């Protein structure tokens, strides 16, 4: 049976299993040659039904994404994948209908 608590716990567990990788990826961003027009970095988690994706975006002070349009490939701007599709909830084939019913009802 699917519950909101089990779903949240599985999301947490998926992140915990990948925390060392995430820490390393964040450390890598400290070495970037950031475009001078970037004022802040926005870290966003996209939580889907059975996975999480973590992204970093370069932003200006008005929270608009900043892009460098020059020719220097060493300058960073835009977005960066911190972690792609961390599977957080394994759904057995015979339980897919039940899971999607739960997911729609709870809007998780």
N, C-alpha and C positions, 0 to 999 in steps of 0.2 A: 504494500500500500504506500502511496506517495503522500508525504506531508510537507508543509512549508518548512518545518524545522529540519527534516531530513534533507530537503533541497538546499537550504542555507548551509547546513553542515557539510554537504558534499562540495559546495562552492568553496568554502573555507579550506577544506582538505586539499582540493585541487591547487589552490594558491600556496598552501604550506609546502606541498610537494615540489613546487617550482620556485620557492622563495630564494634559494641560492642562485639560480639562474637569473631571476629578476634583479637581485642585488648586483650581480656582475654586469648586467645590461645597463642598469642605472649608473654604475661606476664608469662604464664606457662613455656615457653621455657627458661626463665631466671633462673628457678630453676633446670634445668637439670644438671646432673653430666656428663659433656662432656668428651669424650675420649681425652687424652692428645695430640694425633696426629692431632686433628682438628685445623686448622688455621683460618677458616672463615666459615660463614654461608651464604648460597645462598638461597634467597627467590625467588620463581618462580611462575608466574601465567600462567596457561594453559587456554587459551580462546578457547572454542569450539563454535559451532553454537548457542547454547542456554544456555550455562552454563560456569561457571568459577570454576577452582579448584586451590587452593593456597597451595604450598608445601614449606618446608624448607629442605635443604640438607646440611650435614656436608661435608666440603671440606678441602683439603690441600692447601698449598700456590700455587700449580700449577693448581688449579681448578679441581682436581680429587676428586670424592666422597670418603669419608673415612668411613671404616667399622671396628668396633671392633670385633675381633674374639675370645675373651676370654669368661670366664664363669661368669663374674660378671654382672648380669642382671640390676644393677643400673647404669651402664655406658651407656651413649647415644652416638650413631653414626648412620649414614645412613640418612634416610629421615623421615619427620614428616608431617602429614596432618594438615595444619592450618585450612582450610575450604574445605570440600568436596562438589563438584557439586552445586555451588550456581546457582540456576535457574535464568537466567537473561532475558529470552525471552520466553514467553508462545506462542506457535504456535497452533492456532486452527486447528483441523483436516482438515477442508475444505480449509485451506490456506497453507497446508504443501508444495504442489507442487510450489506454488508461492514463498514461503519463500526460498526453496532450489534453485530455479532459481536465485533469488536475491543474495543468499549467494555465489553461484558459480561465478556469474558475478562480485561481489564486492570483493571476496576473503577475507571476514572479519573473 
